[in-house]
């Protein structure tokens, strides 16, 4: 069990460092939000801080 935990922690660490971050702009290009692993998981996206971000 300890090996599985260590392996999953290492995989998470490598995925964070491998550039799984980015920014998404809204339609008007006047607001953006940053995400860590996936745009749908961003807190700003969840609360709708920038409005619609559809392209």
Secondary structure, 3 states (H helix, E strand, C coil): CHHHHHHHHHHHHHHHHCCCCEEEECCCCCCEEEECCCHHHCHHHHHCCCCCCCC
